[in-house]
Amino acid sequence: MSPSIGPEIAPTRLEDRVMTFLVMVLMGALVLWPNAVPLSIALVAVTVVLMRLRSADRSWVRPLDAPTLMLLALFYGWHLVGMAWSSNMTYGLFDLEVKASLLVFPVFFWVWPKQHRIDVDRVLALFCWVNVLAVALCSAVAVWRFASELHLRGQGLLPADPAYTNHFFESRFSLFLHPGYMAMYLCMALGLWVLTGAWRSHGRSTNAAVIGALLLGVMLCNSKMGWITAVLVIVQAIMALHKEPVLRRPLVIMAAVGALAFGGLLIAFPTVSGKITQAFEATGAIDPTSDQSSQLRRMVWKSALSVIAEAPILGVGTGDVKDALQTRFTAFGYVVPAAKHMNAHGQFLQSAAALGAIGGALALGVVVSLLLSGRRDGLAMLLGLLTLLNWSVESMAEVQAGVVFLGSMAWLITLRKLGDPSRTSPHDPIQPAPHR
């Protein structure tokens, strides 16, 4: 939604090229190798510190220049304060470790030497390609598993039932991440592909393949919120392409084809249609023994609201929220949430239960800040939209896949604007890039 990085801000220093490479490694690890994410962040941290030490006499950025990052740091800081009224210190310290990226990435920005630049657009383009690769790998494995099972049934080594099509959906499809997080990453990649102008460097066939793969992945993750998010991201992308018929028409066509394909999946596969059925069934009375996702969310949301009612101002504490929820699950007779020690499956509820009204307000403030920035920056709007929707149904700040994603993307989007202030025009989100 802004011009691509031009020669005047392309990385020229060795440190800038090294940093660009390390952040690209982080993006790849985030999607394909989550266990390598902490090491990747550590390498980025060391490089940022070395860059600052070599530029000790240069100007520093102001925290107020990036309100979203400041709010992320305050959100983490309030979790630190919440340890004061926690009794379960073990879980509290674990929670602080998981959420550390909420502070780490703002610190990266605050100590960032302003004269340095990294190629943010190249990093974000890589994120898109890595997500396409993830879909390709997951699809290939699903086909292999399905074909192997079909062969074994044909040889009489397995019962002669229809082959297990669930290989193509949800956690059996999503090999690297929880399917809800994979769907969120795919939606982000879809938006980035359009809004950063990455599509300009490729022909129609490549653009169609990228968009098609990302949409296919979202459908096969079988996440209801993923489906909703994909629709809204496509709408945002089409609106951003109001002056770009070269991609707008193919995107509309791909969206229509995707809608038809999704309709076919709904008709052909009970795994997909069951998600819709469960959502409607969950509007009735809660079945405390149910293991359906929509019913489970109603159980944990009711439990979280009960915890909030007990301590509405300060919450039960950073370390005690899990135990408080577990107590409610047992008291209400919710079998599966108690057995799985589930969280609130909604970050706003989770934060309010743990840290009261202040915690809930800070969580909401992060999203509001992104959406307000989105008035002049389509990438901030994209990230704000994804965060709002997914934080409504998942406690995404409780796991690495959610925390690092939000922290790193907010940091990169901020660095992108720092490198080129013209990247904030709300009227012409995708401008020509004649140098490419």
Secondary structure, DSSP 4 states (H G I P E B T S, - for coil): --PPP-TTTS--SHHHHHHHHHHHHHHHHHHH-GGGHHHHHHHHHHHHHHHHHHTTTS----GGG-HHHHHHHHHHHHHHHHGGG-S-HHHHHHHHHHTTHHHHHHHHHHT--TT----HHHHHHHHHHHHHHHHHHHHHHHHHHHHHHHHHHHTTSS-SSPP-GGGGSHHHH-SSS-HHHHHHHHHHHHHHHHHT-GGGGS-HHHHHHHHHHHHHHHHHHT-HHHHHHHHHHHHHHHHHTTT-HHHHHHHHHHHHHHHHHHHHHHHH-HHHHHHHHHHHHTTS---TT---HHHHHHHHHHHHHHHHHHSTTT-S-TTTHHHHHHHHHHHHT-HHHHHHT---SSHHHHHHHHHHHHHHHHHHHHHHHHHHHTTT-HHHHHHHHHHHHHHHHS-GGGSHHHHHHHHHHHHHHHHHHHH-TTTT-SS-SS---TT-
